[in-house]
Amino acid sequence: MFAIQLGLAVLAVMLGWVFGLDLFGRIEFTLAALNWSVLGTLPLLLAGWWLFRSSWAWMRELKRLVQEMVTLLFRDAPPGTVFLVALLAGVGEELLFRGVVQGGLSGLIGPWGALLAASLLFGAMHALTRAYFVVATIMGLYLGLIYLWTGNLLIPILIHFLYDWVVLRYYLSADRAG
C-alpha cells in the first residue's frame, strides 16, 4: 500500500518535471489553507456518513467490499500505518490528478475540461465497482473544484488526507466493534 501511494507521488513529480509544471509552487502553507482544508473535509464526511447510513443495495454492497478490503489491508498494521497511508494517498493522488492532470490539461482543454478529465481518471482509478467509480468521480470533482477556486494544491491534498484518515479509522473501529 505504501509503495503504490509513494509511487503515485514520485510519478506525479516526474510528470510535472517532464511537462514543466511547478507542482510545489502551487502549494502554499498558510493558516487559511489549513482552516479551509478542515472545513472542506466536513462536506465529504457528511456525504460519506449519509451514504453509509443509507439502505440502498448498491451502498450496502460497497460498504461490505470496502470493509473487507480495509480490514485485510490494515488488520495487523503497526500504529501509524493508517495515518501514513492516508497522508501518502492525499499527497500522491492530488499531485497526480489535480496537479499534473488537471493543471497540465487546463491550458490545452480549458479549466472545466481539465477538471472533468482529472475527475473521471480519479474515479477510474478507484473503480472497485460502478458505484464506487461514481462516488470517487464526484469526490474528484469536489477536490478539483476546490483546487480550481483556490489555486492552492495544499487544500485538496489535506482534504483528501483528512477524509481518508477519518474513514479508514472508522472502518477499522467498526471492524473491531463487530
C-alpha positions as CSV (number, residue, x, y, z in Angstrom):
1,M,0.0,0.0,0.0
2,F,2.8,2.4,0.9
3,A,4.6,1.6,-2.4
4,I,1.6,2.3,-4.5
5,Q,0.9,5.7,-2.9
6,L,4.5,6.7,-2.8
7,G,4.9,5.6,-6.4
8,L,2.0,7.9,-7.4
9,A,3.7,10.8,-5.7
10,V,7.0,10.1,-7.5
11,L,5.2,9.6,-10.8
12,A,3.4,13.0,-10.3
13,V,6.7,14.8,-9.6
14,M,8.4,13.2,-12.6
15,L,5.5,14.0,-14.9
16,G,5.3,17.5,-13.5
17,W,9.0,17.9,-14.2
18,V,8.7,16.5,-17.8
19,F,5.8,18.7,-18.6
20,G,7.2,21.8,-16.9
21,L,4.6,22.0,-14.2
22,D,5.6,23.7,-11.0
23,L,3.7,21.5,-8.6
24,F,5.4,22.7,-5.5
25,G,4.9,26.3,-6.5
26,R,1.2,25.5,-6.3
27,I,1.4,24.6,-2.6
28,E,1.1,27.4,-0.1
29,F,1.4,26.7,3.6
30,T,-0.8,29.2,5.3
31,L,-3.1,29.1,8.3
32,A,-6.0,30.0,5.9
33,A,-5.2,26.9,3.8
34,L,-5.2,24.7,6.9
35,N,-8.5,26.1,8.0
36,W,-10.1,25.7,4.6
37,S,-8.8,22.2,4.5
38,V,-10.5,21.2,7.7
39,L,-13.7,23.0,6.7
40,G,-13.5,21.4,3.2
41,T,-13.3,17.9,4.7
42,L,-16.6,18.3,6.5
43,P,-19.0,18.1,3.4
44,L,-17.2,14.9,2.3
45,L,-17.5,13.3,5.7
46,L,-21.2,14.3,5.9
47,A,-21.9,12.9,2.5
48,G,-20.0,9.7,3.4
49,W,-21.9,9.4,6.6
50,W,-25.2,9.9,4.8
51,L,-24.3,7.3,2.2
52,F,-23.1,4.9,4.9
53,R,-26.4,5.2,6.7
54,S,-28.5,4.7,3.5
55,S,-30.3,1.4,2.8
56,W,-29.6,1.3,-0.9
57,A,-28.5,-2.1,-2.1
58,W,-25.5,-0.8,-4.0
59,M,-24.3,1.1,-1.0
60,R,-24.6,-2.0,1.3
61,E,-22.5,-3.9,-1.2
62,L,-19.9,-1.1,-1.5
63,K,-19.7,-0.9,2.3
64,R,-19.2,-4.6,2.6
65,L,-16.5,-4.6,-0.1
66,V,-14.6,-1.6,1.4
67,Q,-14.9,-3.1,5.0
68,E,-13.3,-6.3,3.7
69,M,-10.5,-4.5,1.9
70,V,-9.7,-2.1,4.8
71,T,-9.7,-5.0,7.3
72,L,-7.5,-7.1,5.1
73,L,-5.0,-4.3,4.4
74,F,-4.8,-2.8,7.9
75,R,-5.7,-5.5,10.5
76,D,-2.2,-6.3,11.6
77,A,-0.6,-3.0,10.6
78,P,1.6,-1.2,13.1
79,P,0.5,2.0,14.7
80,G,0.7,5.0,12.4
81,T,0.1,3.0,9.3
82,V,-3.3,4.3,8.6
83,F,-2.1,7.9,9.1
84,L,0.9,7.4,6.8
85,V,-1.2,5.7,4.0
86,A,-3.8,8.4,4.2
87,L,-1.1,11.1,4.0
88,L,0.6,9.4,1.1
89,A,-2.7,9.0,-0.7
90,G,-3.6,12.7,-0.2
91,V,-0.2,13.8,-1.5
92,G,0.3,11.3,-4.3
93,E,-3.2,11.3,-5.7
94,E,-3.7,15.0,-5.5
95,L,-0.2,15.9,-7.0
96,L,-1.1,13.5,-9.9
97,F,-4.8,14.2,-10.5
98,R,-5.1,17.8,-9.5
99,G,-1.5,19.0,-10.1
100,V,-0.5,17.1,-13.2
101,V,-3.7,16.0,-15.0
102,Q,-5.9,19.0,-14.1
103,G,-3.2,21.5,-14.0
104,G,-1.5,20.2,-17.2
105,L,-4.6,19.8,-19.3
106,S,-6.0,23.2,-18.2
107,G,-4.0,25.1,-20.9
108,L,-5.0,22.6,-23.6
109,I,-8.7,22.0,-23.0
110,G,-9.6,24.7,-20.5
111,P,-10.2,24.5,-16.8
112,W,-13.6,22.8,-16.9
113,G,-12.5,20.2,-19.4
114,A,-9.4,19.5,-17.3
115,L,-11.5,19.3,-14.2
116,L,-13.8,16.7,-15.8
117,A,-10.8,14.7,-17.2
118,A,-9.0,14.6,-13.9
119,S,-12.2,13.7,-12.0
120,L,-13.0,10.8,-14.4
121,L,-9.5,9.5,-14.2
122,F,-9.6,9.7,-10.4
123,G,-12.9,7.8,-10.4
124,A,-11.5,5.2,-12.8
125,M,-8.5,4.6,-10.5
126,H,-10.9,3.9,-7.6
127,A,-13.4,1.9,-9.7
128,L,-13.9,-1.2,-7.4
129,T,-17.5,-1.2,-8.6
130,R,-19.5,1.1,-10.8
131,A,-21.0,2.7,-7.7
132,Y,-17.5,3.5,-6.3
133,F,-16.5,4.9,-9.7
134,V,-19.4,7.4,-9.5
135,V,-18.7,8.2,-5.8
136,A,-15.0,8.7,-6.5
137,T,-15.6,10.8,-9.6
138,I,-17.9,13.1,-7.6
139,M,-15.2,13.3,-4.9
140,G,-12.7,14.1,-7.7
141,L,-15.0,16.9,-9.0
142,Y,-15.2,18.3,-5.5
143,L,-11.5,18.3,-4.9
144,G,-10.8,19.6,-8.4
145,L,-13.3,22.5,-7.9
146,I,-11.6,23.4,-4.6
147,Y,-8.2,23.4,-6.4
148,L,-9.7,25.5,-9.3
149,W,-11.2,28.0,-6.9
150,T,-8.2,28.4,-4.5
151,G,-5.2,27.6,-6.8
152,N,-3.6,26.1,-3.7
153,L,-2.8,22.4,-4.1
154,L,-2.3,22.0,-0.4
155,I,-6.0,22.3,0.3
156,P,-7.2,19.3,-1.8
157,I,-4.1,17.4,-0.5
158,L,-5.1,18.0,3.1
159,I,-8.9,17.4,2.5
160,H,-8.1,14.1,0.7
161,F,-5.7,13.0,3.6
162,L,-8.1,14.0,6.4
163,Y,-11.1,12.3,4.7
164,D,-9.2,9.1,4.1
165,W,-7.7,9.1,7.6
166,V,-11.1,9.5,9.2
167,V,-12.9,7.0,7.0
168,L,-10.2,4.4,7.4
169,R,-10.1,4.8,11.1
170,Y,-13.9,4.5,11.1
171,Y,-13.9,1.2,9.1
172,L,-11.2,-0.2,11.4
173,S,-13.1,0.7,14.5
174,A,-16.3,-0.8,13.1
175,D,-14.4,-4.0,12.3
176,R,-13.2,-4.2,15.9
177,A,-16.7,-3.5,17.3
178,G,-18.4,-6.0,15.0
